[in-house]
Amino acid sequence: MNNYLNREIKFLTGVGPKRAELLNKELGIYTFEDLLYYFPYKYIDRSKFYRINELNPNLPYIQIKGKITGFEMIGVGRKKRLVAFFSDGTGVIELVWFKGISYIQKSLLLNTEYIVFGKPGYFGGKYNIIHPEVENALKAQHVIQAKLKAHYNTTEKLKKSFLHSKAISKLQNNLLIHLKGKIKETLPDYLVLKYKLISLEKALFNIHFPQNPDILKKATLRLKFEELFYIQLSILQKRSFRIHKSHGFIFKKVGENLNSFYETNLPFELTNAQKRVLKEIRKDIGSGKQMNRLLQGDVGSGKTLVALMSMLIALDNGFQACIMAPTEILANQHFDTIKEFLDGLPVNVGLLTGSTKQSARKELHENLMNGKLQILIGTHALIEDTVQFQNLGLVVIDEQHRFGVAQRAKLWKKNVHPPHILVMTATPIPRTLSMTIYGDLDVSVIDELPPGRKPIKTLHLYDSKRLRMFGFLKQQIEQGRQIYIVYPLIKESEKMDYKDLEDGYESITRAFPPPKYSVSVVHGKMKAEEKDAAMELFVKGKTHIMVATTVIEVGVNIPNASVMVIESAERFGLSQLHQLRGRVGRGADQSYCVLMTGYKLSNEGRKRIDIMTKTNDGFEIAEADLKLRGPGDIEGTQQSGLAFDLKIANLGQDTQLIQYVRDIADEILADDPELKKKENQLLAYQLKRISNKKVDFSVIS
């Protein structure tokens, strides 16, 4: 069956080369298997037929059966439309088309029985259905019939080539007729029986053509179970391999570097959370196994200090360490922070970014190779082939989701043995997501803020209160503070009624005129040097207000910035709002986040604003974000090493199922770690098949 499923989609009846090319480009469907696993997004009950005399305009989608008694072309130019008069003997309804008129005229015949499906409307005293689905009643008898009609996501390009939801359903029908009796089981019999799952063939048939809601529920469960189970089995097996078989450098001692830093340079008493995390890291790096740890903590929780102390342990054991940051600004910030932390200590720290001059690079490369340079901080420039370490022992990756997995792989290959990996993220990750995306990493959490930090006060103001907000900003500037004002758009959009940066900049410079006030601008369309220059002015306190788009979301640490104003805050996701809020509150002064919105808020928009004003807890916000939006939109999941593409499961809604299948996978691996037992041969085969389809870098992080 597998060979059959690997056939190119162009060979399926009803596809051909042209349609195949569209399906490739638009939906990523290349093979029979890709189509089979292209699941519907909703179902509409098609078991009931209405009579025309029963219709009313408040009904949702309806189905009627009858004949076309005549056609009429009405209007000219853009207003031209084709009207078919459709009768079932109890009344007449108008079927209306504005597009594809010539095709409709050729394909529909008078006095032939059709099934019509669509949303009824009422106009000029007559019932109508605009752009209905029309199916020949006789031909419909030869198609797989389902009580619940599946609807598939499609695109404008596909619709133009008549590859709408109905056409995709027809292709599924052709495919399933070919596959009858050929779909082999992908889970061992003992799992199917023990957990009362329906067969794969029955599940795939009923996900596309469900006979009733009960069988649809069983089909969905079976397919979700399998998808999540193999993800967890793969993750847990790799984790087991790393823990039991992958060797790492042993950092046995804590020596001069860490002790000197602790006694003379530590700026404040470590929080209990920082102490706990350091203990977890020390246990890892002393175990002889490669550390692969994810360090989560809100902005300002002291992750960099923990990373530095871990690097000092690497130095004490004769190894080098490096930090990879996603942007030059962040790399420079880390360099300045770490130089300040290490002031007076004999630790050699270097910086490598795209801006590093050639002469400085040459010296830096030499010092890396001879071991004089102990800590290197940089951007993706660190993974260039010319960058060679003498003995890299620890890699710290900041804001890891900003790097593609392939980039991290290059860094890892700079050594004979894999260095210890510490991944830091200020984007709190819900437990469900970390169990899946980061399931093979050990997770540490810093859930305390350093002493003296005050929680940020978050306010929600409507646009009508803008003058009050400007007055508050002037008070803050008079107290010597600086302000961020963030917009969702650079230019005004016709499609979206949101505040834009260009218009905002004009109104802000009117409200805060020079020379008393100074305003700088940063957005993604600016050249890198312009952006850096504007940032630099703000960092040095030469401008009072920074007007920006979300480019400052992961940005500089400015303790003097005390207010974050987010315009059209309803436009942003929760994770993004939380990240933006984290730009302030870095000093000892009280900081504020002001969420500005219009009066028209969607239910979801209102929920997001309410959550932001109620809590500063990043994990609570991340859980809420996952429930509201689903994992696909959550910051970081696209490039976080997510070595799978969910077809049917939903990480936001299937929390319990994820834990359930993880426990089952755990139990199987505890008994048979390498899946060598006869009853687990199919599991080993399926895992190999899945991993061959995807590049996997989970051993890196």
N, C-alpha and C positions, 0 to 999 in steps of 0.2 A: 504493500500500500504506500510505503514511504516514497518509492520511486515514482509512483503515480502522482503523489501530491507535489513532488518536486517539478512536475511538468510546467513549462511556461504558460502563463495565463492566456496567451494569444491562441493556444490550441483548444481552448474551451469553446464549445458551441455558443455562438452569439457574441464572441469577443473579436478575434481577428487582430492584425497588426496595429491598426490605427487606434482602436479602443484600448488595446493592451498598453500602448505608449502613454495614453492618458491616465490609465489606472496606475501605471508605474509612477508617473510624475506627481499625480494629484493625491493618491492614497497610499503609495508605497506597496501596491499589490503587484507582485511579480510572478507568483506561482499559484497553483491550485490551492495549496495550503494557506497562503496569505489571504485568499478570498474566503476560504472556509472559516478562518479565524477573524474575519472582519465582521464584528458582531453589531446587531441593531442597537440603537440608543433608546428606542421606545417602542411600545406596541399599542395598537388601537383595536378595540373589539370589533370584528367584522362578522360576528355570528348573526346579528340582527339585520333584517331588511325592513326598511320603512316603506309605507305607501305615501305617495305624493300628497294625498289629502290629510296626512297626519303631521306634515311638516310645520315647524315654526322657527323663526330666525334665531331663537335662543338655543336651539339644539347644537351640540358640538358636531364633529364629523359624522356623516350618515351615509348609508348605503341603500341604493334603490335599484330595481330591475325593470327594464322596459325597452321601448324602441324610439328611434329618432324619426319624427314625422316630417321634418323639413328643416332647411337652413336659410339663414338670411345674413347678408353682409351689411353692417351698419357703420356710418361715419366714414371719414377720409383721413389720410395721413396718419398722424400719431394716434388719433382717436378711433381709427378703424378697428372693428372687432367682428368676429364671427359668432353668430348665435345659432344654436341648434335647439329645436323644440322637442322636448323629450316627454313621452307619455307612458304611463303604466296602466291606463284605463280608469284610474281614480282622479286624475288631474294632469296638468302640464307644468313642467318647470323648464326654465331657459338655462342652457349650458353655454357659457361665454368664454371665448379665447381672445386674448390680445396679441399673443405671440404664437409662432409656429402654425399660422393659419393654413398655409398651402399644404403642409404635411397632414393636418387634421382633416382637411377637405378630401384628400386622397384616401386616407385610411378609414374613415367612418362611412358606413353605408346606411341608406334608409331601410326601414322595416326589418332590421336585424336586431336580435335581442342582445342588449348590452347590460353589464353591471356598472353602475356609476357610483363613484365615491368622492366625497368632498364636504366642504362646510357650506350649509345653506345660508343664503342671504335674502334680503327682501328689498326691492327697489321698484319705484313707480307702480306699486300695487301688484307686483309679480314676484314669485320666488325665482331665485337663480343660484347657480353654483359657478364660481369663476375658476377657470383652469382645473376642471375635475379630472380624476383618474377614470379612464373609460376602458373596459375590458370586454372582449367578446365572450358572451355567456357560455357558448358551446366550447370554445377553446379553454375556458377556465376550468372545465371539468377534467382536463388532462394535465392540469398543473397541481402540484402538491397543495392541498387545501389546509389552511390553518384558521382556527377560530380567531386567533389574535394576529393581526397583520403587523409584521415587523417593519420598522422605519429605519433607514440607514442614513448616516451623515454623508453628504456629498458636497460638491463645490460648484461654483458658477460655471467654470470651464466644462465640467462633466455634464451639467444640466444642458448647456448649449449643444452638446453632442448626444443629447437624450439619454445620458447615463444618470437618471434621477433615481430616487429611492426604489421606485417600482421596477426599474430596469435591473438594479443590483439584486433585488429580490428574485427576479427571473433568472439571473445568472446563478444565484445560489441554488435555485430549483434545478437547473441543468446539471450543476455539479453534484448535488446530492443524489440525483437519479443515477448518475454514473458511478457514484461511490457506494451504492447500496450493497451491504454485505462485505465491503472491503476495508472498513475502518477498524484497524486493530487497536486493542486496549493498550493504554500507556501507563496504567497503574497496575501493580501486582494484584492478583485475585484476592489475596488475604486482606489487602487494604480496602478494596471495593466492598467486600463482604462485611468486614469488621465495622466500617463506618457507614454502611447502608447507602452506598452511592449508586447511581444509575450508570449504565455502561457509557463509554465515550461516544459510541455511535448514536445512541438514543439521545444523549445530551446535545450533541452537535445538530442533530436533526431538529430537535425541539427548541433549540435556541433561535433557529431561523424560521421554523414553521410550527409554533407551539399549538397543540391541540386544545389545551385549556390552561388556566392560570396555575393549577397545581403542578402540572408537568413542567411548566416554564420555571417554576420555583426550584424544582429538583435539578433541572438542566443547569440553571445558573449556579446553584450550590456546587454541583459536580465540577464545573469548569473553573469556578473561583478556587475551589479546594485544590485542584491540580496545579493551577498557576502559582498560587502562593506556596504550596507545599514544595514544589521543585526549587523555588527561589530560596526558601529557608534551608532545604536539604543542601543546596549548593553552598550557601553562605556558611552554614554550621560545619560542613565537611572541610572547607578551606580554613576556617578558624581552628578546627581540631588539628589540621595538618600543621598550621603555623605554631600552635602551642606545643605540639608533641614532636615535630620533626624539623622545624626551621631554626637554624642556629643563629644567634645574635651575639654581638660583642658583649662581654661581661664587664660592667663598670663596678668594680668591687669597692673602691675606696672613695671616701669623701675627704678631699685634701685641702691644700692651701688656698686655692682659688675660691671655693665655696665658703670656707671658714672665714677668710679675710673679709669677703663681701658681707657675710652674715653679721660679723662683729662690728665692722666699721662703716659699711655703706648702705645697709638695709634702711630705707627711708621711713618705714613704719612697721609696727608689729604685724606679722602675718595674720590673716583671718583664719578661723578654724577650718574653713573650706579650703583655703590655699594649703594649709598644713596637711589636710587629708589627701589632697590631690598629689602633693609632692611625695607623700608616703607611697601612694599607688604607683607613681612613676619610678621611684627608687626600687620598688619591689620588681617591676618589669625589667629595668635595665641591669639589674643584678642577677636575673634568673638564668641567663644563658640563652634565652629565647629572644627573637626579634620583637621589640615593642611596637605595637601598632595601636596607638591610643588617640581617641578623639577627646579634646578638651573643650567643653562647652561652658560658656559663661557670658553673661550680658556685658555690653559695652561698659568699660570702667571697673570690671570686677577683679582685675589684677592678673589676667592671663599672661601678659608679657613678662611680668616679674617671675611667675612660675616657670615659664619657658627659659628665661635667662638662668635661673638657678639650676635647671636641668642641664643647660648647656655647660655651666661651670663644672658640673659633675663629670661631663664628657671630657672637658679639658684636664681635670684632675686625674683622669685615667689615660692621658696621653693622646686623646682624640681631638679632631676638629669638629665644629658644629656650624650649621648655617640656618638662616631664616629666609624663606621665600615669601615675598609679599606680592599682592596682585597689581599694585600700581607704584610708580616712582615716588609719588607723594607719601604713600604708606611706608615704602622702604626707607625713605629719608627720615620719616618720623621715628621708625624703629631704631635706625642708626643713632639719631640724636638722643633718644630715650636711653638706649643701652650705653652709649658713651657717658651720659650723665650718671647713670646707675653705677658704672665702673670707674668713675673719676678717682684717679690716684692709685688704681690697682694695675699691676703689670700684665694686662690682657690686651692682646693685639686684635683690634676689630677693623674689618674692611667693609667698603660699600661698593657694590657693582650694579649699575643700572645702564640703560641705553645711553644716558648722558655722560657716562664715565669716559674720560679722554683716553686716547690710544696709549700715550706714554704711561699714564697711571695704571692702565690695564696690564701692561707688560710687567711692571713691578709686582702688581697684585697677583698675577699668574705665577710668577717665580716664587713669591712668598707662600702661596697656597701649596705649591709642589714641595717646597723645602720645609713646610710645617711651621714657619714663623708666624703666618697669619692663622689665628686660632678660631675666630668667629667671622663668617662672611654673611653679610646681609644684602639682599638684592631682589630684583624682580625676576621675570622669566629669563633674563640674561644669564642667570646661574646655570641654566640647562644647556647653554651653548657647548659644543664639543670641545672648544679650546679650554674650558674651565675644568681643571683637574685638581683634585685634592690629594694630599699625601695620605691621609687616613680619616675619611669622613665617618664620624660615629653617630651623630644625631642630626636629623633634619626636622626643622620646625616649619610647618606650612600654615601660613595665616590666611584666614578667609578662604579655606580650601576650595570651595565651590567655584571660585573664580578661575581655577586652573582646570584644563582638560586632563583626563586621566592619562593620556599619552605623554603629556608634558611631565607629569609626576614620575612616570616610568623611566624617562630619560635620566632624571635626577638619581633615581634608585640605582641605575646601572653604572654609576661612577665608582662603584666599589666591588671588591671581590665578594665580600659578605654584605648583606643588606644592612644599611644603617638603621638605628632605631628611628621610628617616625612618631612625631607628635603633631597632630592636626588641630589647629585652633579655629573655633568659629564663634562669632558673636551672634549668629543667627540661631536662637534656641530651636532645637529639633524635637518635635513631639516623639513620645516613646514609640509609637507605631512606626514612624518613619525611621527612627534610629535602629529599630529592630530589623528593618528591611534594607534601607540604603547602607547603614553603617553596621549591619548585623555581625560582620566579622571583626569589627574593631571593639576594643574595650573602651568604655565610656567613663569619663570623669566630668564632674559638674562643679563649677564654682558658683554657689548659690547665695553668696553674701557679698555685700559691697564693702570696700575698705572703710575704716572708721573715719568720721568727719564728712562723708558724702551724704548730701541730703537728697531724698527722693525727688524726682522732677514733678512739678505740679502741672497737670494737663487740663486745659480749658477748651471748651467748644464755644465758638462765637459764630453767629450768622453774619453774612456780608453787610447787613444794615448796621452792625456795630463796629465797622471799620475805623471810624474816627476815634472811638474809645480805645481801640487796639493801637492806633498810631500814638495816642497820648501816653499809653503804657510804655511803648517802645522808647519814646523820648525820655521818660523818667529813667529807664534802664541805661540809656546812653549817657545821661547826666551823671549816673553813678559809676561811669567808666566801663560799662559792659558793652559787648558786641552782639549783633543779631544776625541770624540766618532767616531768609525768607525764600521758601521753596515753592516752585510752580510745577505742575504736571506737564505743561507744554511750553515750547519756545515761542511759537507763533499762534495766532488765533486760528481756531479750527471751525470750519462751517458746520462740520458734522457734530462737534461736541461743544456743549455749553460750559466750558471750563475756563478758569482764569489762565492767561498766558503770560510768559515772562516779559516779552517786549512791552506789552501794554502795562504790566505791573511795574516795570522799571520806570516808565514815564510817570506814573502816579506816585511812586515812592520818591523820586527825585523832586517832584512838586511838593510833597508833604515834608521832605527832609532836604531843603535846598542847600547847595554849597554857598559859601565856604564853611558854614557851621557844621554841616554833615558831609560825610564822604561815603559813597556807595560803590561797591565793585560787583561785577557780573561774571558768572561762570556757567557755561552750558556745554553740552556734548558736541556741538557743531564748531566750537572754537578750536584753533590749532593748539597743540599741546603746550607750546611755549607761552601762548597768550593765557591759557588756563592757569599754568603754573605761576605766571607773573601776578595774575589777579589773586590767586590763593595766597601768594607770598605777602601781598599788601595786607590781607586780612590777618594772616598769621602774626605779622609784625605790629598789628594794631593800628595800621595807617588808615584803614577804612572801618567805618562803624557798622555798616550793613553789607552783608553779602546776599545778592539776589542770585538764585541758582535753580537749576533743575536737579534731578536726583543724582547728578554726578558726585555730589558731596555725601551721598549715602554712606559709602565707605571712604572716609577721608581723614582729614587732619584732626589732631588732638589740640583743641584750643580752650584751655581752662577758662579764659576770659569771656567766651561766648556763652551767654546765659539764657537766650530766648531763641526758640525754633518756631517760626510761623510757617504752617503748611497750608498753602492756598488750595482750594478745591480738594480738601482732604478726603472727601468721599471717593475721589478718583483713584486713591492708592489702596493697595492691599494692606492687611494688618501687619504683616511681617515688614513691609517697607516703611509703614508709619512708625513702627517700633525702632527700626534701624535709624530713621531720620531723627527721631526723638533722642536717640543715643548720642547724637553729635554734641548735645549740651549736657550740663550736669557733671562736667569733668573737673570743676574747681570746687572750692569749699562753699561758694555762695549758692543761695537758692536759685534754681533754674526753672524755666517755664517752657511748656510746649503749647502753642495756640493752634487749634484746629479750626480753620475757617471754612464754612460751607454755605451753599445757597439754602433756601427753605425747602426746595424739592429734593427730598432724600429717599432713595429706595429703602426697602426694609433691610436689605443686607448692608447698605451704606450706613444706616442708622445704628445697626448692631455693631458695626466696626467702630464707629465713633464712641458708642457707649462703653465698649470694652476698653478702648484706649483711655477714657477718662476715669474708669474704675480701677485699673490695675497697671502697675509698672513691671509685673512679673512676666518676663519673656516667655517662660514655658507655658504659662496659662494662655498667653496671647497666641503662641504657636499652635496649641491644641485647638483653640477657637478658629484659627485661620485654616487649619486642616479640615475642620468640620464645615466651615463656610465655603471654602473654595476647592477643596480637593488637592491632591499632592502635585498635580502637573504644574500648578501656578506657583507653588511655594518656592521662595527664593532658594536657589541652590540645588534643587532636585534634578535639574536638567544635565548638570555636568559634575555631579557629585560622585561619580563612579557607579551610578545607577545602571548596573549591567543587565537591565531587563526592561522590557517595554510592556506595561500592563495592558492586556487586551480587554479584560472584563472585571477584574478585581478593583476595588477602590480603597486606597490606604486610609482615607478619612472615615469610611463607613464600615470597613471590615476588620476593625480592631480585634474583636473577639476571635474571628476566624484566623487571623494572623497568629495570635497566641496559641490557638488550638493546633494549627498545623505545625507550628514551631515545636510544640511539645511532642507531637507525633514523630517529627524528623529527628529530634533529640533522642528519643527512645530507641529508634531504629539504629542510629549511629553509635549509641552507647553499647549496643549489642553487637554491631557489625560495622566498625569504623570505615572500612574500605569497601563495603558493600560487596563482599566476596561470596556470601552465602547464596545458595541456589535460588531461594525465594526473592532475593534482592537483585538478581541479574538484570531485570528489566529497569530497575531504578538506576543502576550504574550505566546502562545503555542510554537511557533518556538524559541523564546528566551530561554524558559525553556529547550526545547529539545537541543539546542546548548550548553547551560551552563552545562547540565548534562553530555555532552560528554567531557567537558574540565574542568580541575581544574582552578579556577580563583582566583587570589590574587590581583586583581587590586585595592581593597580598601587599600592595603598596599602600593602599588606604582607600 
